[in-house]
């Protein structure tokens, strides 16, 4: 296999399965998908590595499958950050602008810079300097670092800082303040934290699989980058990523991340309910959920409600037959519980009634019949399933048109953007600012050119 340095890989390490997408730069800035791979996940529990050897085997299997399909060898991957141990909050800070002073020069040719006649005639150039200064990437970096300078509990670290808004003097709602004039620069930042050991154990498992971690991105953030439109982010949307053992929430408003949360509930709880309620083995309960499970009785016709489902028993007992209505009566309360936890979080965060674009469901747990309908009742808002946007991906894009591939697709997309930004930054900053703009460049480019 070739070592094409231009390709990127997204690796979604979930509790039930590991998915990998390999892509390369396509026309119009999108990612052309050339390889896909997936494997049953082992050695993980609620997003945390509990068996390193088993986790490495699952990662290796998924990546090698994608490599064979794409005919390339992955070396660096972007991976997801997930787990109920993740905690996030908002911070803000104000710094004095320390960039160069503003200078306005009128050339001594009798005209000002706009082609109009200057009353200074042909005198020497006039320079007007004031206390206001031009904002530089260094000012932005200092502001973000000041907003992130908080006391963390022992054993926790900041894993991501997502700028929400910049304020120059009294002017708010600014996405990118570099080049503007002002005396004070304020920033509001969403800060994501994780236990050091949990994050490092995932990275170690990827390293032991022969790969280097280039980016580590909050899972629901990656899913949002693949599925949400610019209008969704601007006018307000909540993305709910339902995994096997965790459910992630991310809220966008005014083009930025406003709130995130992770809940220790997911698709495996539906499976456990079936296994316990119908007294059937876990693997059989999973098959029943996938094949005939429904979270809303309103989605079943009268005929479907009476359909019989064969349920294997334990202890050598003969299988039984139960109606789909009984199965739905088991699944619907759990669906309502999971989504109610998310709705409560949205309300407590102060975003209830402000999500004009509604709610988007991603992750394998969202695929069960009736989830969208139950979500619309719980959230009292429009709800849709989130699929990777076709205008951002090419190649094998049809093969990933499922909410279950959203996070892996977003990771591959963000890795491609980061690589492109790195090339641009190294070309423009070589021999000048060095690493000064690296942090700012990362924020500006990882989300498609905006903060």
C-alpha positions in Angstrom: 0.0 0.0 0.0 1.2 3.5 -0.8 2.0 6.2 1.8 0.0 9.1 0.4 0.8 12.0 2.7 -2.2 14.0 1.5 -4.8 11.6 2.8 -6.4 11.9 6.3 -8.2 9.3 8.5 -11.0 9.7 11.0 -11.3 6.9 13.7 -14.5 6.8 15.8 -13.8 4.5 18.7 -17.1 3.6 20.2 -18.3 1.2 22.8 -20.1 -1.1 20.4 -18.1 -0.6 17.2 -15.1 1.1 15.8 -15.4 2.9 12.4 -12.7 4.3 10.3 -12.9 6.6 7.2 -9.9 7.5 5.0 -10.2 10.5 2.7 -8.2 12.7 0.4 -8.6 16.3 -0.8 -11.4 16.6 -3.3 -12.7 19.3 -5.6 -14.1 22.4 -4.0 -12.6 21.8 -0.6 -14.5 18.6 0.2 -13.1 15.3 1.3 -13.2 12.4 -1.2 -13.7 9.2 0.8 -11.6 6.3 -0.5 -11.7 3.8 2.3 -14.1 2.6 5.0 -13.7 0.1 7.8 -15.6 -1.1 10.8 -15.2 -3.7 13.6 -16.9 -4.8 16.7 -15.6 -2.8 19.6 -14.1 -4.7 22.5 -12.3 -3.5 25.5 -14.2 -0.3 26.0 -16.9 0.7 28.5 -18.7 4.1 28.4 -16.0 5.5 26.2 -13.1 4.4 28.5 -10.6 1.7 27.7 -10.9 -1.1 30.1 -9.0 -3.8 28.2 -6.1 -2.3 26.2 -5.3 -5.5 24.2 -8.9 -6.0 23.0 -9.2 -2.3 22.2 -6.0 -2.4 20.1 -7.4 -5.4 18.1 -10.6 -3.7 17.3 -8.9 -0.5 16.2 -6.4 -2.4 14.1 -9.2 -4.4 12.4 -11.2 -1.3 11.4 -8.2 0.7 10.2 -6.8 -2.2 8.1 -10.1 -2.7 6.4 -10.2 0.9 5.4 -6.6 0.8 4.3 -7.3 -2.3 2.0 -10.3 -0.5 0.5 -8.4 2.8 -0.1 -5.1 1.2 -1.1 -3.2 3.5 1.2 -1.6 3.2 4.6 -2.9 5.4 7.4 -0.3 6.8 9.8 -2.0 9.7 11.5 -5.6 9.6 12.6 -8.1 12.0 14.2 -10.0 10.2 17.0 -13.1 11.0 19.1 -13.2 12.1 22.7 -16.2 10.5 24.4 -17.4 9.3 27.8 -19.5 10.4 30.6 -16.4 11.6 32.5 -16.2 14.6 30.1 -17.1 18.0 31.7 -17.5 21.3 29.9 -18.2 24.9 30.9 -17.9 28.4 29.5 -15.2 30.9 30.4 -14.4 34.5 29.4 -11.6 37.1 29.8 -10.6 40.6 28.7 -7.1 41.6 27.7 -5.5 44.8 26.6 -4.6 44.9 22.9 -0.9 45.0 22.6 -0.5 45.1 18.8 1.0 47.9 16.9 -0.5 51.4 17.1 -2.9 52.5 14.4 -1.3 54.6 11.8 -3.1 56.5 9.0 -0.8 58.1 6.4 -1.7 60.6 3.7 0.8 60.7 1.0 2.3 64.0 0.0 0.9 64.1 -3.5 -2.1 66.3 -2.7 -4.6 63.3 -2.5 -5.6 61.2 0.4 -5.7 57.4 0.4 -9.2 57.4 -1.2 -8.2 59.5 -4.2 -9.7 62.7 -2.7 -7.8 66.0 -2.6 -6.0 66.6 0.7 -5.8 70.1 2.2 -2.3 69.3 3.2 -1.3 69.7 -0.4 2.2 68.3 -1.2 3.5 68.3 2.3 5.2 65.4 3.9 3.1 62.3 4.8 0.9 62.7 7.8 0.8 60.0 10.5 -2.0 59.9 13.0 -1.4 57.5 16.0 -3.8 56.9 18.8 -4.1 54.6 21.8 -6.2 52.1 19.8 -4.1 49.3 18.3 -4.5 46.7 15.6 -5.5 43.2 17.0 -3.0 40.5 16.1 -3.1 36.7 16.4 -1.0 37.0 19.6 -3.8 39.1 21.2 -6.3 36.5 20.3 -4.1 33.8 21.8 -3.6 35.7 25.0 -7.3 36.2 25.3 -8.2 32.6 24.8 -5.5 31.4 27.2 -6.7 33.9 29.8 -10.3 32.7 29.5 -9.0 29.1 30.0 -6.8 29.9 33.0 -9.0 28.2 35.6 -8.4 25.9 38.5 -9.2 22.2 37.6 -9.6 19.3 40.0 -6.6 17.1 40.4 -6.2 14.7 37.5 -8.2 16.7 34.9 -7.0 18.6 32.0 -8.3 20.9 29.3 -8.7 19.0 26.0 -10.3 21.6 23.8 -11.1 25.4 23.8 -13.9 26.5 21.4 -14.2 30.3 21.0 -17.8 31.4 21.0 -17.6 35.2 20.5 -15.1 38.1 20.5 -15.8 41.6 21.8 -13.7 44.5 20.7 -14.3 47.4 23.1 -18.1 47.5 23.0 -18.6 45.8 19.7 -19.8 42.2 20.2 -20.7 39.3 17.9 -17.3 39.2 16.2 -16.0 35.8 14.8 -12.5 36.8 13.9 -11.1 40.0 15.4 -7.6 39.9 13.8 -6.9 43.1 11.9 -9.6 45.1 13.8 -8.7 48.2 15.8 -9.4 48.5 19.5 -8.1 48.9 23.0 -9.7 45.9 24.7 -10.3 42.4 23.4 -12.8 40.1 25.3 -13.5 36.5 24.4 -16.1 33.9 25.5 -14.8 30.3 25.2 -16.4 26.9 25.7 -13.9 24.7 27.6 -13.9 20.9 27.4 -12.1 18.9 30.1 -11.3 15.2 30.7 -9.5 13.0 33.1 -5.8 12.8 32.1 -5.7 9.0 32.4 -8.9 8.3 30.4 -7.7 10.4 27.5 -4.2 9.0 27.6 -5.4 5.4 27.7 -7.3 5.9 24.4 -4.2 7.5 22.8 -2.0 4.7 24.0 -4.3 2.1 22.5 -4.2 3.9 19.1 -0.4 4.2 19.4 -0.1 0.5 20.1 -2.1 -0.1 16.9 0.8 1.6 15.0 -1.0 4.9 14.5 -0.3 8.5 15.6 -3.1 10.7 17.0 -3.1 14.0 15.1 -6.4 15.4 16.5 -8.7 14.4 19.4 -12.1 15.9 19.0 -15.2 15.8 21.1 -17.4 13.1 19.5 -20.6 15.2 19.2 -18.5 18.1 17.8 -17.2 15.9 15.0 -20.7 14.6 14.3 -22.0 18.2 14.1 -19.2 19.2 11.6 -20.4 16.4 9.3 -24.2 16.9 9.6 -25.1 20.4 10.6 -25.5 23.2 8.0 -24.3 26.8 8.5 -27.9 27.9 9.0 -28.3 25.2 11.7 -25.3 26.6 13.6 -26.3 30.2 13.1 -30.0 30.1 14.0 -29.7 27.5 16.8 -29.6 23.7 16.8 -29.0 20.9 19.2 -27.2 17.7 18.1 -27.8 14.6 20.1 -25.4 11.8 19.4 -26.8 8.5 20.8 -24.0 5.9 21.2 -24.0 2.5 22.8 -23.5 3.5 26.4 -23.3 7.3 26.3 -25.3 10.1 24.7 -23.6 13.4 23.8 -25.3 16.8 23.4 -23.9 19.9 21.6 -25.8 23.2 21.2 -25.0 25.7 18.5 -26.2 29.3 18.3 -24.8 32.3 16.4 -22.4 30.0 14.6 -20.6 28.8 17.7 -20.7 26.0 20.3 -22.7 27.3 23.3 -23.0 24.1 25.4 -22.0 20.5 25.5 -22.8 17.6 27.9 -22.5 13.8 28.0 -24.9 11.4 29.6 -24.3 7.8 30.8 -27.2 6.4 28.8 -27.3 4.9 25.3 -28.4 2.1 23.0 -27.2 -0.7 25.2 -29.8 0.3 27.8 -32.5 -0.5 25.3 -30.9 -3.9 24.7 -30.6 -4.6 28.5 -34.3 -3.7 28.9 -35.3 -6.2 26.3 -33.1 -8.9 27.8 -34.4 -8.4 31.2 -38.1 -7.8 30.3 -38.3 -10.7 27.8 -35.8 -13.0 29.7 -33.6 -13.5 26.6 -29.8 -13.5 26.2 -28.1 -10.1 25.4 -27.0 -11.0 21.9 -30.6 -12.1 21.0 -32.0 -9.0 22.6 -29.7 -6.9 20.4 -30.9 -8.7 17.3 -34.5 -8.1 18.3 -33.9 -4.4 18.9 -32.2 -3.9 15.5 -34.7 -6.0 13.5 -38.1 -5.2 14.9 -37.6 -2.7 17.7 -39.7 0.5 17.8 -39.6 3.3 20.3 -43.1 4.8 19.5 -46.3 2.8 19.3 -47.7 5.5 17.0 -45.3 4.3 14.3 -46.9 0.8 14.3 -50.0 -0.1 12.4 -52.7 -2.2 14.0 -51.4 -5.2 12.0 -47.8 -4.5 13.1 -48.8 -4.3 16.7 -50.2 -7.7 16.6 -47.2 -9.2 14.8 -45.5 -12.0 16.7 -41.8 -11.9 17.5 -39.9 -15.1 18.3 -38.0 -14.6 21.5 -35.2 -17.2 22.4 -35.3 -18.2 26.1 -32.4 -19.0 28.5 -31.6 -22.3 30.3 -32.6 -24.5 27.4 -36.3 -23.5 27.5 -38.2 -23.3 24.2 -38.5 -19.9 22.5 -41.6 -17.8 23.0 -43.7 -15.6 20.8 -44.6 -12.1 21.9 -46.3 -9.2 20.0 -44.4 -6.2 18.8 -46.7 -4.0 20.9 -45.2 -5.6 24.1 -41.7 -5.0 22.7 -42.6 -1.3 22.0 -44.0 -1.0 25.6 -40.6 -1.9 26.8 -38.6 0.4 24.5 -40.7 3.5 24.6 -40.2 4.4 28.3 -36.5 4.1 27.9 -36.4 6.3 24.8 -38.4 8.9 26.7 -36.0 8.7 29.7 -32.9 9.1 27.6 -34.3 12.1 25.6 -35.9 13.7 28.7 -32.4 13.8 30.3 -31.2 15.7 27.2 -34.2 18.0 27.2 -33.7 18.8 30.9 -30.1 19.7 30.2 -31.1 22.1 27.3 -33.6 23.8 29.6 -31.2 24.1 32.5 -28.6 25.6 30.2 -31.1 28.3 29.1 -31.5 27.2 25.5 -35.1 25.9 25.6 -37.2 27.6 22.9 -34.1 29.1 21.2 -33.2 26.3 18.8 -34.9 27.5 15.6 -33.4 24.7 13.5 -34.5 22.1 16.0 -32.8 18.9 17.1 -30.6 16.5 15.0 -30.1 12.9 16.0 -26.9 11.0 15.2 -25.2 7.8 16.3 -26.2 4.2 16.0 -28.8 4.6 18.8 -30.8 7.0 16.7 -31.6 4.4 14.0 -34.3 2.6 15.9 -37.7 3.1 14.4 -39.7 5.8 16.3 -36.8 7.7 17.8 -37.5 10.8 15.8 -41.2 10.8 16.7 -40.5 10.3 20.4 -37.9 13.1 20.3 -40.4 15.5 18.7 -42.7 14.9 21.6 -40.1 15.3 24.2 -38.3 18.3 22.8 -41.5 20.0 21.3 -39.3 20.9 18.3 -38.6 19.7 14.8 -36.3 16.6 14.8 -34.4 14.9 12.0 -31.8 12.3 11.6 -28.3 13.7 10.8 -26.5 12.3 7.7 -23.0 13.4 6.5 -23.7 16.3 4.1 -23.0 15.4 0.5 -21.6 18.9 -0.3 -18.7 18.2 2.1 -17.8 14.6 1.0 -17.2 12.8 -2.3 -16.0 9.4 -3.4 -17.8 6.7 -1.3 -20.1 9.3 0.2 -23.2 7.1 -0.5 -21.8 4.3 1.7 -21.8 6.6 4.8 -25.3 7.9 4.5 -26.2 6.9 8.0 -26.2 8.7 11.4 -23.9 5.9 12.6 -21.1 7.2 10.4 -21.5 10.9 11.3 -18.7 11.1 13.9 -16.1 9.2 11.8 -17.0 11.4 8.8 -16.6 14.6 10.8 -13.3 13.5 12.2 -11.9 12.8 8.7 -13.2 16.2 7.6 -11.7 18.1 10.5 -8.4 16.3 10.0 -8.3 17.4 6.4 -9.0 21.0 7.4 -6.3 20.9 10.0 -3.8 19.5 7.5 -4.7 22.2 5.0 -4.5 24.9 7.7 -1.1 23.6 8.8 0.3 23.8 5.2 -1.0 27.3 4.8 0.3 28.4 8.2 3.8 27.0 7.6 3.9 28.8 4.2 2.8 32.2 5.5 4.5 32.2 8.9 7.9 30.6 8.0 10.6 32.9 9.2 8.2 35.5 10.8 6.0 34.6 13.7 7.0 31.0 14.1 4.5 29.2 16.3 2.8 32.4 17.4 -0.3 31.9 15.2 -0.6 28.2 15.5 -3.3 28.2 18.2 -5.3 30.9 16.4 -4.8 29.2 13.0 -6.2 25.9 14.5 -9.4 27.6 15.7 -9.9 29.5 12.5 -9.5 26.6 10.1 -10.8 23.5 11.8 -14.4 24.6 11.4 -14.2 25.6 7.7 -12.6 29.0 8.0 -14.5 30.5 10.9 -14.1 30.6 14.7 
